């Protein structure tokens, strides 16, 4: 049973490792480094940078905590970059070690689908096995899992070849901390970098074509984060767009649709990411596409028999932990189909409504399921309960009393439909609600669960108590 996985990011290596655990002979093809965007250029390096930014931000508030500091913490770019790279290198090494332990063959090179049962790989210089760099190796497979991830969206109005124009890849490389930076896009990527660079001392301006930050999120969430970042000195141009950019010496001039001109050292283009499918042979092999995304069914099967696709490549929730879950289930489904003869295999699918999404801004944001308005649009008679961190002893003691927990539940049954959290440790405490949703625990049962005191997670309990009363359950 031979399985080839194309792409070594969180979804790809999760798929490869699960397939190997299930007894398959696995080849994992990766163009650059194991870990993909998340580990090398996305989740891990940005969170490492944000940790340093949080320390800088905290030291600036030292007097509030009765502390005397001679000066605000400065930024040593070289040491910050070295720490970021050491964290990334350690995690890449751990992924490589797991591949060796599970006897997954890692083939470094540019892979391309050439049929339902074959992948061609142009071997790279680093780590090329069984051939010379530049040679092509053809891999036969009983099943193939596509996990080629995503690439930054490049807006046509922005010339990305200009030296002062960055994507998230340049922003995370930490070549310098600009005095002034214009960020195009107020989504997750844009706002996390806005927090980091504002904390490091940059004058940050954010341009967003939509009328709110974090488009698609609940308005209470968006407005709270907008206000918090404005408190850090970030300036927003919402409902506006960059029409053109031009290099002006060592500065970049951005002309907005409103007629406003912004001139800063750097323009960071961060409108989001798009599936990485171009030139990889997917459409040519007969796989149904939705623009750049590969279309799959609920079991992650493409329209080409024996070929599965996961992660950012299929659009949807473009999150590393989603890709990891999809990769694991795609591997199980592939093995189940290969082993089952004469009967329908038992296949698994992801329960996306129970998957949290997190934003590592100051304060943090975490959401799962639906907001009240979208729940009502779906025909659910939903109620909403809000509890604030301002009434929480742990949050007040930590000086992080901004934000709230907002629970959405079905009236009568108390079934939890969704939750939105803005505040301290939001990205950690959201999982309590995710587990409750997955296990069909009602707001009444959540309210009756004893929460330790003092903890910020008590705010979840307070919201659940209010929601249970409103639901009448």
ABEGO torsion letter per residue (X at the ends): XBBBBBEABAAAAAAAAAAAAAGBBBBBBBABBBGEAAAAABAAAAAAAAAAAAAAAAAAAAAAAGBBBABBBBBBAAAAAAAAAAAAAAAAAAAAAAAAAAGBBBBBEBBBBAEAABBBBBBBABGBBGEBBGBBBBBBBABBBBBAEBBBBBBAABBAABAABBBAAAAAAGABBBABBBBBEABAAAAAAAAAAAAAGBBBBBBBABABBGBGBBAAAAAAAAAAAAAAGBBBBBGBBBABBBBBEABBBBBBAAGBBBBBABBBBBAEBBBBABGAGAAAAGBBBBEABBBBBAAGBBABBGBBBBEAAAEEBBBAAAAAAAAAAAAAAAAAAAABBGBBBBBBBBBAAABBBBBABOBBBBBBEBBAAAAAAAGBBBBBBBBBAAABAAAAAAGBABEBBBBBBBBGAGBBABBBBBEBGAAAAAAAAAAAAAAGBBAAAAAABBBBOBBAAAAAAAAAAAAAAAAGX
